[in-house]
Amino acid sequence: MGMNHTGVFQDQQFASDNYAGMCPEALEALARVNDGHVQPYGDDPWTAEVCDLFRDLFNCHCQVFFVFNGTAANSLALSSFCQPYHSVISHRMAHIETDECGAPEFFSHGAKILLGEGENGKLDPECIHEIVTRRTDIHFPKPRVVSVTQATELGTVYTKAELQAIQYAARKNQLKIHMDGARFANAVAALGVQPRELTVDCGVDVLCLGGSKNGLAVGDAVIFFNPEHAQEFAYRCKQAGQLASKMRFIAAQWLGILKDDIWLKYARHANESARLLEDQLKQIPEIEFLCPRQVNSVFVTMPQAVHDALHRKGWHFYTFIGHGGARLMCSWNTTEQAINALVTDIKAAMA
Ligand SMILES: *Cc1c(COP(=O)(O)O)cnc(C)c1O
């Protein structure tokens, strides 16, 4: 928040959904658990309550753990399935490959990520079979897990049928399924399905459910749908420095947003904001769209001079994600006013 150097008041950005603050429900929930003394490290009543809420939400006896961010969630979840000689199959643009500084390899002590392809950031199930059968000898890291990102790094979503095709390829090759759900809420909201339909029903073994892009301050959930896979996972979290001593403050935030489906309300808002932004940008003939908009981001190409003009006006956005171009992303509290301000500045820069 603040003045940009041309003196225009700018309190919102479109660089990423983690620019936004905490939603009021999560913030208020912190105060509600602040009184009194309770047991640390997750042995408090609110952590128990939120784990039960997740079991209701997914309608199964899942095991839930909280860590501080998505990188830790993904890396620890993957390492729980992988020996150092294993490999993880993911899309070439997956966050675990491009944006986690080698943490999945580090925490698994060497498991390798094998890159697959697919349109619009979605892993093609054919690639899974191709990678697994390409080499089956002892010199090649043995495939163990398929990782999919829902919603993807390109702001697209896997349909239930597409996930079932992934499941079929994974099971045929004895692979576990990991889902990076940094924006799972946006995918559920966009598809209008039950969370279970995109996870348990598609054979997902572990979901890393993001909180910070959905209105929390911190605290991603690692959800194992088969309790056997969760054995000793708590030790992994602790050893990695990911066990919060005052766990109640992570749990409370989730209680704040899971109640009355507030997490989905905000995800829907972010998605709708991106739709509005896309509609307005479509009126500018020079702008090209790089992939279908399905959740809360719009990927566009604009002339470099326009990027420069927008940066001079104080706008932040990323140009290194996916195919390049500019990624414009909306959040749980993006306002119409901010969208209008951005579009006005883009139009001015185009003129
Ligand atoms: C943001 C994000 C994450 C988590 O990133 P952290 O900064 O480690 O919390 C994971 N996967 C995807 C696809 C993301 O966009």
The ligand as an ORCA input file, in Angstrom:
! r2SCAN-3c Opt
* xyz 0 1
  C       2.523    -20.209     -4.223
  C       2.639    -21.604     -4.689
  C       3.157    -22.603     -3.848
  C       3.671    -22.347     -2.454
  O       4.680    -21.418     -2.384
  P       5.293    -20.953     -0.971
  O       5.849    -19.620     -1.286
  O       6.334    -21.936     -0.618
  O       4.184    -20.940      0.017
  C       3.144    -23.905     -4.311
  N       2.670    -24.206     -5.536
  C       2.176    -23.274     -6.361
  C       1.624    -23.684     -7.693
  C       2.153    -21.940     -5.967
  O       1.661    -21.016     -6.794
*
